[in-house]
Amino acid sequence: MALLSRLLAYASSAFGLPAPTEALPDGDEAHLAATALLVHIARADGVLDAAETERLARLVRGRYADSDAAARDLIARAAAFDAQTRDLTSLVELIGEDGAPEQREKLLAMAWAVAGADGAVHEFEEALVWRLGKLLGFDEAGIQAARPLAQSGGAAALA
Protein backbone atom coordinates (compact mmCIF):
# COMPACT_ATOMS: atom_id res chain seq x y z
CA MET A 1 0.00 0.00 0.00
CA ALA A 2 1.42 3.40 -0.97
CA LEU A 3 2.32 5.86 1.77
CA LEU A 4 -0.42 8.30 0.77
CA SER A 5 -3.02 5.53 0.78
CA ARG A 6 -1.92 4.53 4.29
CA LEU A 7 -2.07 8.16 5.45
CA LEU A 8 -5.55 8.59 4.00
CA ALA A 9 -6.72 5.37 5.66
CA TYR A 10 -5.25 6.47 9.00
CA ALA A 11 -6.81 9.95 8.73
CA SER A 12 -10.15 8.39 7.86
CA SER A 13 -10.13 6.21 10.95
CA ALA A 14 -8.64 8.86 13.27
CA PHE A 15 -11.09 11.58 12.27
CA GLY A 16 -14.13 9.43 11.58
CA LEU A 17 -14.13 10.21 7.87
CA PRO A 18 -15.30 7.82 5.16
CA ALA A 19 -12.56 5.38 4.20
CA PRO A 20 -10.92 5.80 0.80
CA THR A 21 -12.67 3.48 -1.62
CA GLU A 22 -9.95 2.95 -4.19
CA ALA A 23 -6.22 2.97 -4.52
CA LEU A 24 -4.56 5.93 -6.14
CA PRO A 25 -3.35 5.33 -9.71
CA ASP A 26 0.39 5.30 -10.38
CA GLY A 27 1.78 8.82 -10.28
CA ASP A 28 -1.41 10.21 -8.76
CA GLU A 29 0.11 10.23 -5.27
CA ALA A 30 2.71 12.81 -6.32
CA HIS A 31 0.12 14.82 -8.27
CA LEU A 32 -2.24 14.82 -5.29
CA ALA A 33 0.57 15.92 -2.95
CA ALA A 34 1.71 18.68 -5.36
CA THR A 35 -1.84 19.93 -5.77
CA ALA A 36 -2.34 19.83 -1.98
CA LEU A 37 0.78 22.01 -1.64
CA LEU A 38 -0.71 24.52 -4.08
CA VAL A 39 -4.06 24.49 -2.25
CA HIS A 40 -2.21 25.02 1.03
CA ILE A 41 -0.45 28.07 -0.38
CA ALA A 42 -3.65 29.44 -1.89
CA ARG A 43 -5.33 29.22 1.53
CA ALA A 44 -2.38 30.78 3.40
CA ASP A 45 -3.89 34.27 3.56
CA GLY A 46 -7.12 32.83 4.98
CA VAL A 47 -9.11 33.29 1.78
CA LEU A 48 -9.39 31.05 -1.26
CA ASP A 49 -10.86 33.59 -3.66
CA ALA A 50 -12.13 33.16 -7.22
CA ALA A 51 -8.87 34.32 -8.85
CA GLU A 52 -6.82 31.83 -6.83
CA THR A 53 -9.30 29.04 -7.54
CA GLU A 54 -9.21 29.79 -11.28
CA ARG A 55 -5.40 29.98 -11.40
CA LEU A 56 -5.14 26.76 -9.41
CA ALA A 57 -7.56 25.01 -11.78
CA ARG A 58 -5.64 26.18 -14.88
CA LEU A 59 -2.30 25.08 -13.46
CA VAL A 60 -3.59 21.69 -12.36
CA ARG A 61 -5.41 21.16 -15.65
CA GLY A 62 -2.26 21.95 -17.60
CA ARG A 63 0.09 19.84 -15.53
CA TYR A 64 -1.67 17.09 -13.54
CA ALA A 65 -5.09 16.64 -15.15
CA ASP A 66 -6.23 16.31 -18.75
CA SER A 67 -9.70 17.85 -18.40
CA ASP A 68 -11.62 20.42 -16.39
CA ALA A 69 -13.51 17.66 -14.58
CA ALA A 70 -10.32 15.79 -13.71
CA ALA A 71 -8.75 19.05 -12.46
CA ARG A 72 -11.77 19.82 -10.26
CA ASP A 73 -11.71 16.30 -8.86
CA LEU A 74 -7.98 16.44 -8.14
CA ILE A 75 -8.32 19.85 -6.46
CA ALA A 76 -11.21 18.62 -4.30
CA ARG A 77 -9.22 15.56 -3.21
CA ALA A 78 -6.14 17.71 -2.62
CA ALA A 79 -8.11 20.22 -0.53
CA ALA A 80 -9.43 17.39 1.65
CA PHE A 81 -5.96 15.89 1.94
CA ASP A 82 -4.43 19.28 2.77
CA ALA A 83 -7.04 19.79 5.49
CA GLN A 84 -6.03 16.46 7.00
CA THR A 85 -2.24 16.84 6.81
CA ARG A 86 -1.48 20.58 7.09
CA ASP A 87 2.21 19.69 6.87
CA LEU A 88 4.33 20.90 3.97
CA THR A 89 7.18 18.56 4.82
CA SER A 90 5.04 15.43 4.49
CA LEU A 91 3.63 16.63 1.19
CA VAL A 92 7.09 17.37 -0.21
CA GLU A 93 8.24 13.90 0.87
CA LEU A 94 5.38 12.40 -1.14
CA ILE A 95 6.50 14.34 -4.20
CA GLY A 96 10.14 13.46 -3.74
CA GLU A 97 12.82 16.08 -3.22
CA ASP A 98 15.16 14.31 -5.61
CA GLY A 99 12.98 14.78 -8.69
CA ALA A 100 14.28 16.51 -11.78
CA PRO A 101 15.32 20.10 -11.02
CA GLU A 102 13.14 21.51 -13.81
CA GLN A 103 10.07 19.71 -12.38
CA ARG A 104 10.77 21.06 -8.90
CA GLU A 105 11.30 24.54 -10.38
CA LYS A 106 7.96 24.33 -12.19
CA LEU A 107 6.21 23.34 -8.96
CA LEU A 108 7.84 26.27 -7.18
CA ALA A 109 6.83 28.63 -9.99
CA MET A 110 3.28 27.24 -9.78
CA ALA A 111 3.31 28.03 -6.06
CA TRP A 112 4.35 31.62 -6.80
CA ALA A 113 1.61 31.83 -9.46
CA VAL A 114 -1.08 30.64 -7.04
CA ALA A 115 0.18 32.94 -4.28
CA GLY A 116 -0.02 35.96 -6.60
CA ALA A 117 -3.25 35.06 -8.36
CA ASP A 118 -5.29 37.61 -6.42
CA GLY A 119 -2.92 40.42 -7.38
CA ALA A 120 -0.77 40.37 -4.25
CA VAL A 121 1.52 37.87 -2.58
CA HIS A 122 0.60 38.14 1.07
CA GLU A 123 3.14 37.70 3.85
CA PHE A 124 1.93 34.22 4.81
CA GLU A 125 1.85 33.07 1.20
CA GLU A 126 5.36 34.36 0.57
CA ALA A 127 6.68 32.64 3.70
CA LEU A 128 5.11 29.35 2.62
CA VAL A 129 6.51 29.57 -0.90
CA TRP A 130 9.97 30.26 0.50
CA ARG A 131 9.64 27.31 2.88
CA LEU A 132 8.46 25.11 0.02
CA GLY A 133 11.47 26.21 -2.04
CA LYS A 134 13.82 25.26 0.78
CA LEU A 135 12.09 21.89 1.21
CA LEU A 136 12.45 21.28 -2.53
CA GLY A 137 16.19 21.86 -2.20
CA PHE A 138 16.51 25.37 -3.64
CA ASP A 139 18.76 28.09 -2.31
CA GLU A 140 17.51 31.67 -1.95
CA ALA A 141 18.58 32.61 -5.48
CA GLY A 142 16.72 29.62 -6.92
CA ILE A 143 13.56 30.45 -4.99
CA GLN A 144 13.66 34.04 -6.16
CA ALA A 145 14.41 32.97 -9.76
CA ALA A 146 11.18 30.95 -9.91
CA ARG A 147 9.06 34.01 -9.10
CA PRO A 148 9.44 35.81 -12.47
CA LEU A 149 8.79 32.51 -14.28
CA ALA A 150 5.38 32.43 -12.59
CA GLN A 151 4.65 36.08 -13.33
CA SER A 152 5.74 36.16 -16.96
CA GLY A 153 5.13 32.64 -18.13
CA GLY A 154 1.63 32.08 -16.90
CA ALA A 155 0.02 28.66 -16.91
CA ALA A 156 1.24 27.75 -20.40
CA ALA A 157 4.90 27.92 -19.45
CA LEU A 158 4.29 25.98 -16.28
CA ALA A 159 2.34 23.13 -17.86
PyMOL CGO cylinders between C-alpha atoms (Angstrom):
from pymol import cmd
from pymol.cgo import CYLINDER

trace = [
    CYLINDER, 0.00, 0.00, 0.00, 1.42, 3.40, -0.97, 0.3, 1, 1, 1, 1, 1, 1,
    CYLINDER, 1.42, 3.40, -0.97, 2.32, 5.86, 1.77, 0.3, 1, 1, 1, 1, 1, 1,
    CYLINDER, 2.32, 5.86, 1.77, -0.42, 8.30, 0.77, 0.3, 1, 1, 1, 1, 1, 1,
    CYLINDER, -0.42, 8.30, 0.77, -3.02, 5.53, 0.78, 0.3, 1, 1, 1, 1, 1, 1,
    CYLINDER, -3.02, 5.53, 0.78, -1.92, 4.53, 4.29, 0.3, 1, 1, 1, 1, 1, 1,
    CYLINDER, -1.92, 4.53, 4.29, -2.07, 8.16, 5.45, 0.3, 1, 1, 1, 1, 1, 1,
    CYLINDER, -2.07, 8.16, 5.45, -5.55, 8.59, 4.00, 0.3, 1, 1, 1, 1, 1, 1,
    CYLINDER, -5.55, 8.59, 4.00, -6.72, 5.37, 5.66, 0.3, 1, 1, 1, 1, 1, 1,
    CYLINDER, -6.72, 5.37, 5.66, -5.25, 6.47, 9.00, 0.3, 1, 1, 1, 1, 1, 1,
    CYLINDER, -5.25, 6.47, 9.00, -6.81, 9.95, 8.73, 0.3, 1, 1, 1, 1, 1, 1,
    CYLINDER, -6.81, 9.95, 8.73, -10.15, 8.39, 7.86, 0.3, 1, 1, 1, 1, 1, 1,
    CYLINDER, -10.15, 8.39, 7.86, -10.13, 6.21, 10.95, 0.3, 1, 1, 1, 1, 1, 1,
    CYLINDER, -10.13, 6.21, 10.95, -8.64, 8.86, 13.27, 0.3, 1, 1, 1, 1, 1, 1,
    CYLINDER, -8.64, 8.86, 13.27, -11.09, 11.58, 12.27, 0.3, 1, 1, 1, 1, 1, 1,
    CYLINDER, -11.09, 11.58, 12.27, -14.13, 9.43, 11.58, 0.3, 1, 1, 1, 1, 1, 1,
    CYLINDER, -14.13, 9.43, 11.58, -14.13, 10.21, 7.87, 0.3, 1, 1, 1, 1, 1, 1,
    CYLINDER, -14.13, 10.21, 7.87, -15.30, 7.82, 5.16, 0.3, 1, 1, 1, 1, 1, 1,
    CYLINDER, -15.30, 7.82, 5.16, -12.56, 5.38, 4.20, 0.3, 1, 1, 1, 1, 1, 1,
    CYLINDER, -12.56, 5.38, 4.20, -10.92, 5.80, 0.80, 0.3, 1, 1, 1, 1, 1, 1,
    CYLINDER, -10.92, 5.80, 0.80, -12.67, 3.48, -1.62, 0.3, 1, 1, 1, 1, 1, 1,
    CYLINDER, -12.67, 3.48, -1.62, -9.95, 2.95, -4.19, 0.3, 1, 1, 1, 1, 1, 1,
    CYLINDER, -9.95, 2.95, -4.19, -6.22, 2.97, -4.52, 0.3, 1, 1, 1, 1, 1, 1,
    CYLINDER, -6.22, 2.97, -4.52, -4.56, 5.93, -6.14, 0.3, 1, 1, 1, 1, 1, 1,
    CYLINDER, -4.56, 5.93, -6.14, -3.35, 5.33, -9.71, 0.3, 1, 1, 1, 1, 1, 1,
    CYLINDER, -3.35, 5.33, -9.71, 0.39, 5.30, -10.38, 0.3, 1, 1, 1, 1, 1, 1,
    CYLINDER, 0.39, 5.30, -10.38, 1.78, 8.82, -10.28, 0.3, 1, 1, 1, 1, 1, 1,
    CYLINDER, 1.78, 8.82, -10.28, -1.41, 10.21, -8.76, 0.3, 1, 1, 1, 1, 1, 1,
    CYLINDER, -1.41, 10.21, -8.76, 0.11, 10.23, -5.27, 0.3, 1, 1, 1, 1, 1, 1,
    CYLINDER, 0.11, 10.23, -5.27, 2.71, 12.81, -6.32, 0.3, 1, 1, 1, 1, 1, 1,
    CYLINDER, 2.71, 12.81, -6.32, 0.12, 14.82, -8.27, 0.3, 1, 1, 1, 1, 1, 1,
    CYLINDER, 0.12, 14.82, -8.27, -2.24, 14.82, -5.29, 0.3, 1, 1, 1, 1, 1, 1,
    CYLINDER, -2.24, 14.82, -5.29, 0.57, 15.92, -2.95, 0.3, 1, 1, 1, 1, 1, 1,
    CYLINDER, 0.57, 15.92, -2.95, 1.71, 18.68, -5.36, 0.3, 1, 1, 1, 1, 1, 1,
    CYLINDER, 1.71, 18.68, -5.36, -1.84, 19.93, -5.77, 0.3, 1, 1, 1, 1, 1, 1,
    CYLINDER, -1.84, 19.93, -5.77, -2.34, 19.83, -1.98, 0.3, 1, 1, 1, 1, 1, 1,
    CYLINDER, -2.34, 19.83, -1.98, 0.78, 22.01, -1.64, 0.3, 1, 1, 1, 1, 1, 1,
    CYLINDER, 0.78, 22.01, -1.64, -0.71, 24.52, -4.08, 0.3, 1, 1, 1, 1, 1, 1,
    CYLINDER, -0.71, 24.52, -4.08, -4.06, 24.49, -2.25, 0.3, 1, 1, 1, 1, 1, 1,
    CYLINDER, -4.06, 24.49, -2.25, -2.21, 25.02, 1.03, 0.3, 1, 1, 1, 1, 1, 1,
    CYLINDER, -2.21, 25.02, 1.03, -0.45, 28.07, -0.38, 0.3, 1, 1, 1, 1, 1, 1,
    CYLINDER, -0.45, 28.07, -0.38, -3.65, 29.44, -1.89, 0.3, 1, 1, 1, 1, 1, 1,
    CYLINDER, -3.65, 29.44, -1.89, -5.33, 29.22, 1.53, 0.3, 1, 1, 1, 1, 1, 1,
    CYLINDER, -5.33, 29.22, 1.53, -2.38, 30.78, 3.40, 0.3, 1, 1, 1, 1, 1, 1,
    CYLINDER, -2.38, 30.78, 3.40, -3.89, 34.27, 3.56, 0.3, 1, 1, 1, 1, 1, 1,
    CYLINDER, -3.89, 34.27, 3.56, -7.12, 32.83, 4.98, 0.3, 1, 1, 1, 1, 1, 1,
    CYLINDER, -7.12, 32.83, 4.98, -9.11, 33.29, 1.78, 0.3, 1, 1, 1, 1, 1, 1,
    CYLINDER, -9.11, 33.29, 1.78, -9.39, 31.05, -1.26, 0.3, 1, 1, 1, 1, 1, 1,
    CYLINDER, -9.39, 31.05, -1.26, -10.86, 33.59, -3.66, 0.3, 1, 1, 1, 1, 1, 1,
    CYLINDER, -10.86, 33.59, -3.66, -12.13, 33.16, -7.22, 0.3, 1, 1, 1, 1, 1, 1,
    CYLINDER, -12.13, 33.16, -7.22, -8.87, 34.32, -8.85, 0.3, 1, 1, 1, 1, 1, 1,
    CYLINDER, -8.87, 34.32, -8.85, -6.82, 31.83, -6.83, 0.3, 1, 1, 1, 1, 1, 1,
    CYLINDER, -6.82, 31.83, -6.83, -9.30, 29.04, -7.54, 0.3, 1, 1, 1, 1, 1, 1,
    CYLINDER, -9.30, 29.04, -7.54, -9.21, 29.79, -11.28, 0.3, 1, 1, 1, 1, 1, 1,
    CYLINDER, -9.21, 29.79, -11.28, -5.40, 29.98, -11.40, 0.3, 1, 1, 1, 1, 1, 1,
    CYLINDER, -5.40, 29.98, -11.40, -5.14, 26.76, -9.41, 0.3, 1, 1, 1, 1, 1, 1,
    CYLINDER, -5.14, 26.76, -9.41, -7.56, 25.01, -11.78, 0.3, 1, 1, 1, 1, 1, 1,
    CYLINDER, -7.56, 25.01, -11.78, -5.64, 26.18, -14.88, 0.3, 1, 1, 1, 1, 1, 1,
    CYLINDER, -5.64, 26.18, -14.88, -2.30, 25.08, -13.46, 0.3, 1, 1, 1, 1, 1, 1,
    CYLINDER, -2.30, 25.08, -13.46, -3.59, 21.69, -12.36, 0.3, 1, 1, 1, 1, 1, 1,
    CYLINDER, -3.59, 21.69, -12.36, -5.41, 21.16, -15.65, 0.3, 1, 1, 1, 1, 1, 1,
    CYLINDER, -5.41, 21.16, -15.65, -2.26, 21.95, -17.60, 0.3, 1, 1, 1, 1, 1, 1,
    CYLINDER, -2.26, 21.95, -17.60, 0.09, 19.84, -15.53, 0.3, 1, 1, 1, 1, 1, 1,
    CYLINDER, 0.09, 19.84, -15.53, -1.67, 17.09, -13.54, 0.3, 1, 1, 1, 1, 1, 1,
    CYLINDER, -1.67, 17.09, -13.54, -5.09, 16.64, -15.15, 0.3, 1, 1, 1, 1, 1, 1,
    CYLINDER, -5.09, 16.64, -15.15, -6.23, 16.31, -18.75, 0.3, 1, 1, 1, 1, 1, 1,
    CYLINDER, -6.23, 16.31, -18.75, -9.70, 17.85, -18.40, 0.3, 1, 1, 1, 1, 1, 1,
    CYLINDER, -9.70, 17.85, -18.40, -11.62, 20.42, -16.39, 0.3, 1, 1, 1, 1, 1, 1,
    CYLINDER, -11.62, 20.42, -16.39, -13.51, 17.66, -14.58, 0.3, 1, 1, 1, 1, 1, 1,
    CYLINDER, -13.51, 17.66, -14.58, -10.32, 15.79, -13.71, 0.3, 1, 1, 1, 1, 1, 1,
    CYLINDER, -10.32, 15.79, -13.71, -8.75, 19.05, -12.46, 0.3, 1, 1, 1, 1, 1, 1,
    CYLINDER, -8.75, 19.05, -12.46, -11.77, 19.82, -10.26, 0.3, 1, 1, 1, 1, 1, 1,
    CYLINDER, -11.77, 19.82, -10.26, -11.71, 16.30, -8.86, 0.3, 1, 1, 1, 1, 1, 1,
    CYLINDER, -11.71, 16.30, -8.86, -7.98, 16.44, -8.14, 0.3, 1, 1, 1, 1, 1, 1,
    CYLINDER, -7.98, 16.44, -8.14, -8.32, 19.85, -6.46, 0.3, 1, 1, 1, 1, 1, 1,
    CYLINDER, -8.32, 19.85, -6.46, -11.21, 18.62, -4.30, 0.3, 1, 1, 1, 1, 1, 1,
    CYLINDER, -11.21, 18.62, -4.30, -9.22, 15.56, -3.21, 0.3, 1, 1, 1, 1, 1, 1,
    CYLINDER, -9.22, 15.56, -3.21, -6.14, 17.71, -2.62, 0.3, 1, 1, 1, 1, 1, 1,
    CYLINDER, -6.14, 17.71, -2.62, -8.11, 20.22, -0.53, 0.3, 1, 1, 1, 1, 1, 1,
    CYLINDER, -8.11, 20.22, -0.53, -9.43, 17.39, 1.65, 0.3, 1, 1, 1, 1, 1, 1,
    CYLINDER, -9.43, 17.39, 1.65, -5.96, 15.89, 1.94, 0.3, 1, 1, 1, 1, 1, 1,
    CYLINDER, -5.96, 15.89, 1.94, -4.43, 19.28, 2.77, 0.3, 1, 1, 1, 1, 1, 1,
    CYLINDER, -4.43, 19.28, 2.77, -7.04, 19.79, 5.49, 0.3, 1, 1, 1, 1, 1, 1,
    CYLINDER, -7.04, 19.79, 5.49, -6.03, 16.46, 7.00, 0.3, 1, 1, 1, 1, 1, 1,
    CYLINDER, -6.03, 16.46, 7.00, -2.24, 16.84, 6.81, 0.3, 1, 1, 1, 1, 1, 1,
    CYLINDER, -2.24, 16.84, 6.81, -1.48, 20.58, 7.09, 0.3, 1, 1, 1, 1, 1, 1,
    CYLINDER, -1.48, 20.58, 7.09, 2.21, 19.69, 6.87, 0.3, 1, 1, 1, 1, 1, 1,
    CYLINDER, 2.21, 19.69, 6.87, 4.33, 20.90, 3.97, 0.3, 1, 1, 1, 1, 1, 1,
    CYLINDER, 4.33, 20.90, 3.97, 7.18, 18.56, 4.82, 0.3, 1, 1, 1, 1, 1, 1,
    CYLINDER, 7.18, 18.56, 4.82, 5.04, 15.43, 4.49, 0.3, 1, 1, 1, 1, 1, 1,
    CYLINDER, 5.04, 15.43, 4.49, 3.63, 16.63, 1.19, 0.3, 1, 1, 1, 1, 1, 1,
    CYLINDER, 3.63, 16.63, 1.19, 7.09, 17.37, -0.21, 0.3, 1, 1, 1, 1, 1, 1,
    CYLINDER, 7.09, 17.37, -0.21, 8.24, 13.90, 0.87, 0.3, 1, 1, 1, 1, 1, 1,
    CYLINDER, 8.24, 13.90, 0.87, 5.38, 12.40, -1.14, 0.3, 1, 1, 1, 1, 1, 1,
    CYLINDER, 5.38, 12.40, -1.14, 6.50, 14.34, -4.20, 0.3, 1, 1, 1, 1, 1, 1,
    CYLINDER, 6.50, 14.34, -4.20, 10.14, 13.46, -3.74, 0.3, 1, 1, 1, 1, 1, 1,
    CYLINDER, 10.14, 13.46, -3.74, 12.82, 16.08, -3.22, 0.3, 1, 1, 1, 1, 1, 1,
    CYLINDER, 12.82, 16.08, -3.22, 15.16, 14.31, -5.61, 0.3, 1, 1, 1, 1, 1, 1,
    CYLINDER, 15.16, 14.31, -5.61, 12.98, 14.78, -8.69, 0.3, 1, 1, 1, 1, 1, 1,
    CYLINDER, 12.98, 14.78, -8.69, 14.28, 16.51, -11.78, 0.3, 1, 1, 1, 1, 1, 1,
    CYLINDER, 14.28, 16.51, -11.78, 15.32, 20.10, -11.02, 0.3, 1, 1, 1, 1, 1, 1,
    CYLINDER, 15.32, 20.10, -11.02, 13.14, 21.51, -13.81, 0.3, 1, 1, 1, 1, 1, 1,
    CYLINDER, 13.14, 21.51, -13.81, 10.07, 19.71, -12.38, 0.3, 1, 1, 1, 1, 1, 1,
    CYLINDER, 10.07, 19.71, -12.38, 10.77, 21.06, -8.90, 0.3, 1, 1, 1, 1, 1, 1,
    CYLINDER, 10.77, 21.06, -8.90, 11.30, 24.54, -10.38, 0.3, 1, 1, 1, 1, 1, 1,
    CYLINDER, 11.30, 24.54, -10.38, 7.96, 24.33, -12.19, 0.3, 1, 1, 1, 1, 1, 1,
    CYLINDER, 7.96, 24.33, -12.19, 6.21, 23.34, -8.96, 0.3, 1, 1, 1, 1, 1, 1,
    CYLINDER, 6.21, 23.34, -8.96, 7.84, 26.27, -7.18, 0.3, 1, 1, 1, 1, 1, 1,
    CYLINDER, 7.84, 26.27, -7.18, 6.83, 28.63, -9.99, 0.3, 1, 1, 1, 1, 1, 1,
    CYLINDER, 6.83, 28.63, -9.99, 3.28, 27.24, -9.78, 0.3, 1, 1, 1, 1, 1, 1,
    CYLINDER, 3.28, 27.24, -9.78, 3.31, 28.03, -6.06, 0.3, 1, 1, 1, 1, 1, 1,
    CYLINDER, 3.31, 28.03, -6.06, 4.35, 31.62, -6.80, 0.3, 1, 1, 1, 1, 1, 1,
    CYLINDER, 4.35, 31.62, -6.80, 1.61, 31.83, -9.46, 0.3, 1, 1, 1, 1, 1, 1,
    CYLINDER, 1.61, 31.83, -9.46, -1.08, 30.64, -7.04, 0.3, 1, 1, 1, 1, 1, 1,
    CYLINDER, -1.08, 30.64, -7.04, 0.18, 32.94, -4.28, 0.3, 1, 1, 1, 1, 1, 1,
    CYLINDER, 0.18, 32.94, -4.28, -0.02, 35.96, -6.60, 0.3, 1, 1, 1, 1, 1, 1,
    CYLINDER, -0.02, 35.96, -6.60, -3.25, 35.06, -8.36, 0.3, 1, 1, 1, 1, 1, 1,
    CYLINDER, -3.25, 35.06, -8.36, -5.29, 37.61, -6.42, 0.3, 1, 1, 1, 1, 1, 1,
    CYLINDER, -5.29, 37.61, -6.42, -2.92, 40.42, -7.38, 0.3, 1, 1, 1, 1, 1, 1,
    CYLINDER, -2.92, 40.42, -7.38, -0.77, 40.37, -4.25, 0.3, 1, 1, 1, 1, 1, 1,
    CYLINDER, -0.77, 40.37, -4.25, 1.52, 37.87, -2.58, 0.3, 1, 1, 1, 1, 1, 1,
    CYLINDER, 1.52, 37.87, -2.58, 0.60, 38.14, 1.07, 0.3, 1, 1, 1, 1, 1, 1,
    CYLINDER, 0.60, 38.14, 1.07, 3.14, 37.70, 3.85, 0.3, 1, 1, 1, 1, 1, 1,
    CYLINDER, 3.14, 37.70, 3.85, 1.93, 34.22, 4.81, 0.3, 1, 1, 1, 1, 1, 1,
    CYLINDER, 1.93, 34.22, 4.81, 1.85, 33.07, 1.20, 0.3, 1, 1, 1, 1, 1, 1,
    CYLINDER, 1.85, 33.07, 1.20, 5.36, 34.36, 0.57, 0.3, 1, 1, 1, 1, 1, 1,
    CYLINDER, 5.36, 34.36, 0.57, 6.68, 32.64, 3.70, 0.3, 1, 1, 1, 1, 1, 1,
    CYLINDER, 6.68, 32.64, 3.70, 5.11, 29.35, 2.62, 0.3, 1, 1, 1, 1, 1, 1,
    CYLINDER, 5.11, 29.35, 2.62, 6.51, 29.57, -0.90, 0.3, 1, 1, 1, 1, 1, 1,
    CYLINDER, 6.51, 29.57, -0.90, 9.97, 30.26, 0.50, 0.3, 1, 1, 1, 1, 1, 1,
    CYLINDER, 9.97, 30.26, 0.50, 9.64, 27.31, 2.88, 0.3, 1, 1, 1, 1, 1, 1,
    CYLINDER, 9.64, 27.31, 2.88, 8.46, 25.11, 0.02, 0.3, 1, 1, 1, 1, 1, 1,
    CYLINDER, 8.46, 25.11, 0.02, 11.47, 26.21, -2.04, 0.3, 1, 1, 1, 1, 1, 1,
    CYLINDER, 11.47, 26.21, -2.04, 13.82, 25.26, 0.78, 0.3, 1, 1, 1, 1, 1, 1,
    CYLINDER, 13.82, 25.26, 0.78, 12.09, 21.89, 1.21, 0.3, 1, 1, 1, 1, 1, 1,
    CYLINDER, 12.09, 21.89, 1.21, 12.45, 21.28, -2.53, 0.3, 1, 1, 1, 1, 1, 1,
    CYLINDER, 12.45, 21.28, -2.53, 16.19, 21.86, -2.20, 0.3, 1, 1, 1, 1, 1, 1,
    CYLINDER, 16.19, 21.86, -2.20, 16.51, 25.37, -3.64, 0.3, 1, 1, 1, 1, 1, 1,
    CYLINDER, 16.51, 25.37, -3.64, 18.76, 28.09, -2.31, 0.3, 1, 1, 1, 1, 1, 1,
    CYLINDER, 18.76, 28.09, -2.31, 17.51, 31.67, -1.95, 0.3, 1, 1, 1, 1, 1, 1,
    CYLINDER, 17.51, 31.67, -1.95, 18.58, 32.61, -5.48, 0.3, 1, 1, 1, 1, 1, 1,
    CYLINDER, 18.58, 32.61, -5.48, 16.72, 29.62, -6.92, 0.3, 1, 1, 1, 1, 1, 1,
    CYLINDER, 16.72, 29.62, -6.92, 13.56, 30.45, -4.99, 0.3, 1, 1, 1, 1, 1, 1,
    CYLINDER, 13.56, 30.45, -4.99, 13.66, 34.04, -6.16, 0.3, 1, 1, 1, 1, 1, 1,
    CYLINDER, 13.66, 34.04, -6.16, 14.41, 32.97, -9.76, 0.3, 1, 1, 1, 1, 1, 1,
    CYLINDER, 14.41, 32.97, -9.76, 11.18, 30.95, -9.91, 0.3, 1, 1, 1, 1, 1, 1,
    CYLINDER, 11.18, 30.95, -9.91, 9.06, 34.01, -9.10, 0.3, 1, 1, 1, 1, 1, 1,
    CYLINDER, 9.06, 34.01, -9.10, 9.44, 35.81, -12.47, 0.3, 1, 1, 1, 1, 1, 1,
    CYLINDER, 9.44, 35.81, -12.47, 8.79, 32.51, -14.28, 0.3, 1, 1, 1, 1, 1, 1,
    CYLINDER, 8.79, 32.51, -14.28, 5.38, 32.43, -12.59, 0.3, 1, 1, 1, 1, 1, 1,
    CYLINDER, 5.38, 32.43, -12.59, 4.65, 36.08, -13.33, 0.3, 1, 1, 1, 1, 1, 1,
    CYLINDER, 4.65, 36.08, -13.33, 5.74, 36.16, -16.96, 0.3, 1, 1, 1, 1, 1, 1,
    CYLINDER, 5.74, 36.16, -16.96, 5.13, 32.64, -18.13, 0.3, 1, 1, 1, 1, 1, 1,
    CYLINDER, 5.13, 32.64, -18.13, 1.63, 32.08, -16.90, 0.3, 1, 1, 1, 1, 1, 1,
    CYLINDER, 1.63, 32.08, -16.90, 0.02, 28.66, -16.91, 0.3, 1, 1, 1, 1, 1, 1,
    CYLINDER, 0.02, 28.66, -16.91, 1.24, 27.75, -20.40, 0.3, 1, 1, 1, 1, 1, 1,
    CYLINDER, 1.24, 27.75, -20.40, 4.90, 27.92, -19.45, 0.3, 1, 1, 1, 1, 1, 1,
    CYLINDER, 4.90, 27.92, -19.45, 4.29, 25.98, -16.28, 0.3, 1, 1, 1, 1, 1, 1,
    CYLINDER, 4.29, 25.98, -16.28, 2.34, 23.13, -17.86, 0.3, 1, 1, 1, 1, 1, 1,
]
cmd.load_cgo(trace, "trace")
